[in-house]
């Protein structure tokens, strides 16, 4: 239960911390995981580049996986950047090879999924083409045990809205594919919250949690301008209600890109973020 004035509101989701939120502190992957677990998060969303750095330092992923198990925290998703939907066929081939390598690496850590945004040159790529190319990622995911989540970016040349993404899911047919939702990208791309009403909870892989203010305006707002949930104007309570009605019970992952947090240290940022996330995404018990 989450206190809200004199009323008690429900929080029916799992919580996660995205590694981007802790970037200003330049921590190792093992330190990041420990901070998230001690703050009380259910999961931690890692970045592949941090996994690469961890391995480059000669550290063992098997040992880290054992430590993660002892911490009692999950890795529900990873952030990666491979050009799986690029217009250039040769680039796509290289991207699929990269995806296979990185998914295998993530599997060693017990990571369950990986984000698949429209990274690269995707201008003019049509929904049916995204669907065909995403299906190739799904196949690799089935082989490695790491499921790709289809993500839209508000500023992408294609696949910039929830509506675009739903067209791709439709083209995929009854595949059970899952999407990654992000209020910031919904805002910058002009997605409509009403479009989420038809999305079943089973088709949502993970939801990024963040907020945004009236300024800077939508045309110029940048990732670094993201706010803690509840500190801006995003309709987060409506988003939470819709997700809950649609049957989503998965992770909300706090994803910020702030340059610094003033006097707050990483543990304080993690705890503060968790409290803000739960308050902003809580729902009425009725």
Secondary structure, 3 states (H helix, E strand, C coil): CEEECCEEEECCCEEEEEHHHHHHHCCCHHHHHHHHHHHCCCEEEEEHHHHHHHHHCCCCHHHHHHHHHHHCCECCCEECCCCCCCCCHHHHHHHHHHHHHHHHHHHHHCCCEEEECCCCCCCCCCHHHHHHHHHHHHHHHHHHCCEEEEECCCCCCCCCCHHHHHHHHHHHCCCCCEEEEEHHHHHHHCCCHHHHHHCCHHHEEEEEECECCCCCCCCCCCHHHCECCCCCCCCHHHHHHHHHHCCCCCEEEECCCCCCCCCCCHHHHHHHHHHHHHHHCCECCC
